Amino acid sequence: MMILTSEPTSAPAVEEAPLLLLPAWRRNFKGGDGGGPLECYNRYYENSERLVALSTGWYNGGSRCGKFIKIKANNGRTTTTKVVDECDSRNGCDEEHAGQPPCKNNIVDGLDAVWSALGLNKDIGIVDVTWSMA
């Protein structure tokens, strides 16, 4: 069983462990497939950067923008990443969200560089992780 290690006062209670996803929001990176800039700084990023989007509750109204989190995979590897966007848990399936459905409440949406730093196979698409503020 995974243990949620984020700050209990600022993260919503969830019944499921955090999941690391290979993001649909790669469209917001240089060379991506369209979409607007990412929310925290209203800009585009390189796909090779260690960046994440957090589910709406964990994103906490943008209070985690630009902050760093530490992610740990089941294989024991860890990495530090920067929060740059919200993985919207309330809205989706529209143009603004590139047709994607809303995120679950337990999502850490990490780019390829996050997966690589954790030594994970991107073909899996979803893995259990724990995270905490760095």
HUHULIN-V713986 format. One record per residue. N is the residue number from 1. RES is the residue in three letters. SS is DSSP state (H for helix, E for strand, C for the rest). PHI is phi in degrees with one decimal (none if undefined). Layout:
BEGIN
((N/RES/SS/PHI) (N/RES/SS/PHI))
END
This chain:
BEGIN
((1/MET/C/none) (2/MET/C/-84.3) (3/ILE/C/-111.6) (4/LEU/C/-72.9) (5/THR/C/-109.0) (6/SER/C/-75.4) (7/GLU/C/-64.8) (8/PRO/C/-64.6) (9/THR/C/-78.5) (10/SER/C/-116.2) (11/ALA/C/-110.6) (12/PRO/C/-70.5) (13/ALA/C/-71.0) (14/VAL/C/-131.6) (15/GLU/C/-87.2) (16/GLU/C/-104.9) (17/ALA/C/-71.2) (18/PRO/C/-60.5) (19/LEU/E/-119.8) (20/LEU/E/-93.4) (21/LEU/E/-112.2) (22/LEU/E/-81.5) (23/PRO/C/-77.1) (24/ALA/H/-76.5) (25/TRP/H/-78.8) (26/ARG/H/-59.8) (27/ARG/H/-60.5) (28/ASN/H/-90.0) (29/PHE/E/-113.1) (30/LYS/C/-52.5) (31/GLY/C/84.6) (32/GLY/C/-78.1) (33/ASP/C/-101.9) (34/GLY/C/102.9) (35/GLY/C/98.7) (36/GLY/C/-86.9) (37/PRO/C/-67.2) (38/LEU/E/-73.2) (39/GLU/C/-64.8) (40/CYS/C/-60.8) (41/TYR/C/-124.5) (42/ASN/C/51.0) (43/ARG/E/-146.0) (44/TYR/C/-99.0) (45/TYR/E/-129.2) (46/GLU/C/-80.6) (47/ASN/C/-64.7) (48/SER/C/-85.2) (49/GLU/C/-84.4) (50/ARG/C/-84.3) (51/LEU/E/-132.0) (52/VAL/E/-138.2) (53/ALA/E/-113.7) (54/LEU/E/-110.0) (55/SER/E/-52.8) (56/THR/H/-48.5) (57/GLY/H/-62.8) (58/TRP/H/-71.8) (59/TYR/H/-63.3) (60/ASN/H/57.3) (61/GLY/H/65.5) (62/GLY/H/92.5) (63/SER/C/-66.8) (64/ARG/C/-99.1) (65/CYS/C/-55.8) (66/GLY/C/77.4) (67/LYS/C/-85.2) (68/PHE/E/-105.5) (69/ILE/E/-121.8) (70/LYS/E/-106.0) (71/ILE/E/-111.0) (72/LYS/E/-122.2) (73/ALA/E/-93.4) (74/ASN/C/-62.1) (75/ASN/C/-80.0) (76/GLY/C/92.4) (77/ARG/C/-78.1) (78/THR/E/-128.7) (79/THR/E/-150.7) (80/THR/E/-105.6) (81/THR/E/-132.8) (82/LYS/E/-103.7) (83/VAL/E/-81.1) (84/VAL/E/-128.2) (85/ASP/E/-161.7) (86/GLU/E/-103.2) (87/CYS/E/-94.8) (88/ASP/C/-59.2) (89/SER/C/-92.3) (90/ARG/C/-112.2) (91/ASN/C/-121.3) (92/GLY/C/170.0) (93/CYS/C/59.8) (94/ASP/C/-134.4) (95/GLU/H/-62.2) (96/GLU/H/-58.3) (97/HIS/H/-104.8) (98/ALA/C/53.6) (99/GLY/C/75.7) (100/GLN/C/-78.0) (101/PRO/C/-71.5) (102/PRO/C/-58.6) (103/CYS/C/-73.1) (104/LYS/C/-70.1) (105/ASN/C/-79.2) (106/ASN/C/-124.4) (107/ILE/E/-107.3) (108/VAL/E/-114.8) (109/ASP/E/-95.9) (110/GLY/E/-109.7) (111/LEU/C/-72.2) (112/ASP/H/-50.1) (113/ALA/H/-62.8) (114/VAL/H/-68.3) (115/TRP/H/-60.2) (116/SER/H/-63.2) (117/ALA/H/-61.9) (118/LEU/C/-88.5) (119/GLY/C/67.9) (120/LEU/C/-104.2) (121/ASN/C/-83.0) (122/LYS/H/-64.2) (123/ASP/H/-65.5) (124/ILE/H/-66.9) (125/GLY/C/87.7) (126/ILE/E/-142.1) (127/VAL/E/-140.2) (128/ASP/E/-73.7) (129/VAL/E/-143.7) (130/THR/E/-121.4) (131/TRP/E/-147.7) (132/SER/E/-149.6) (133/MET/E/-67.5) (134/ALA/C/-83.7))
END
